[in-house]
Amino acid sequence: MNADYGRLLMVMNRPKDALPLLEQAVKDSPKIQEAWANLAFARLDAGDKQGACAAIAEGLKLEGEPIKRDAAIIKSKAECK
């Protein structure tokens, strides 16, 4: 539920309001790549480039490939190393 409402807030262009919900979503479901990608986008949109890079890096540590496109966007916009 946190993830869904956090994502809704992101769509509504309210990343700072979404952050606590998306932070909780990754705590609740740390093995879901999409949760990490959503958190990365929220951090980026809230102005936290370093935090966005850290979140997407955590998501990429997990198995699967669904966030590779999101990761490329985050890495480019946040200037991740």
C-alpha positions as CSV (number, residue, x, y, z in Angstrom):
1,M,0.0,0.0,0.0
2,N,2.9,2.4,0.8
3,A,4.4,1.7,-2.6
4,D,1.1,2.3,-4.4
5,Y,0.3,5.6,-2.7
6,G,3.9,6.7,-3.0
7,R,3.8,6.1,-6.7
8,L,0.5,8.0,-7.0
9,L,2.1,11.0,-5.2
10,M,5.0,10.8,-7.7
11,V,2.5,10.9,-10.6
12,M,1.0,14.0,-8.9
13,N,4.5,15.6,-8.9
14,R,4.8,15.4,-5.1
15,P,8.1,13.6,-4.7
16,K,8.8,15.0,-1.2
17,D,5.5,13.7,0.0
18,A,6.2,10.3,-1.6
19,L,9.6,9.8,-0.1
20,P,8.5,8.5,3.4
21,L,6.1,6.1,1.8
22,L,8.6,4.8,-0.7
23,E,11.3,4.6,2.0
24,Q,8.9,2.4,3.9
25,A,8.1,0.4,0.8
26,V,11.7,-0.7,0.4
27,K,11.9,-1.6,4.1
28,D,8.7,-3.7,3.7
29,S,9.8,-5.3,0.5
30,P,13.6,-4.9,0.1
31,K,13.8,-7.6,-2.7
32,I,11.5,-5.8,-5.1
33,Q,13.5,-4.0,-7.7
34,E,10.6,-1.7,-8.7
35,A,10.4,-0.4,-5.1
36,W,14.0,0.7,-5.3
37,A,13.5,2.3,-8.7
38,N,10.5,4.3,-7.5
39,L,12.5,5.4,-4.5
40,A,15.3,6.5,-6.8
41,F,13.0,8.5,-8.9
42,A,11.5,10.2,-5.9
43,R,14.9,11.1,-4.5
44,L,16.0,12.4,-7.8
45,D,12.9,14.5,-8.2
46,A,13.3,15.8,-4.7
47,G,16.8,17.0,-5.5
48,D,18.8,14.2,-3.8
49,K,21.0,12.9,-6.7
50,Q,23.3,10.9,-4.4
51,G,20.4,9.2,-2.7
52,A,18.9,8.4,-6.1
53,C,22.2,6.8,-7.1
54,A,22.3,4.8,-3.9
55,A,18.7,3.5,-4.3
56,I,19.1,2.4,-7.9
57,A,22.4,0.7,-7.0
58,E,20.5,-1.3,-4.3
59,G,17.8,-2.3,-6.8
60,L,20.4,-3.4,-9.4
61,K,21.9,-5.8,-6.8
62,L,18.8,-7.8,-6.9
63,E,18.1,-10.5,-9.5
64,G,16.1,-9.7,-12.5
65,E,16.1,-7.1,-15.3
66,P,12.9,-5.0,-15.0
67,I,14.7,-1.8,-13.8
68,K,17.6,-1.6,-16.3
69,R,15.8,1.1,-18.3
70,D,14.9,3.0,-15.2
71,A,18.5,2.6,-14.0
72,A,19.9,4.1,-17.1
73,I,17.6,7.1,-16.8
74,I,18.5,7.6,-13.1
75,K,22.2,7.2,-13.7
76,S,22.2,9.7,-16.4
77,K,20.0,12.4,-14.7
78,A,21.6,11.9,-11.3
79,E,25.1,11.7,-12.8
80,C,25.9,8.5,-10.9
81,K,29.3,7.1,-11.0
